[in-house]
Amino acid sequence: AEVLGKGTFGTAYKAILEDATGVVVKRLKEVAFGKKDFEQFMEIVGSLKHENVVELKAYYYSKDEKLM
């Protein structure tokens, strides 16, 4: 995956899915969220509709890795 940028909350990557759809994956830095809080935050992010915000399609949570 190609690195698009690094910011306060993590690194953004450009990736291509198996069906050739282009997506941006953000690998979050150390986040002090439990799973429930993380899921609630993803719900809020997923509800955002703005021309400068990429629509959230999915997220992944594990102890060692958080992706959106």
FENSULKA-V617975 format. One record per run of one state. SS is the DSSP state (H for helix, E for strand, - for the rest). FROM is the first residue (numbers start at 0). LEN is the number of residues. If there is no record, write none. Layout:
SS:FROM:LEN  SS:FROM:LEN
This chain:
-:0:1  E:1:5  -:6:3  E:9:7  -:16:5  E:21:7  -:28:6  H:34:13  -:47:12  E:59:2  -:61:4  E:65:2  -:67:1
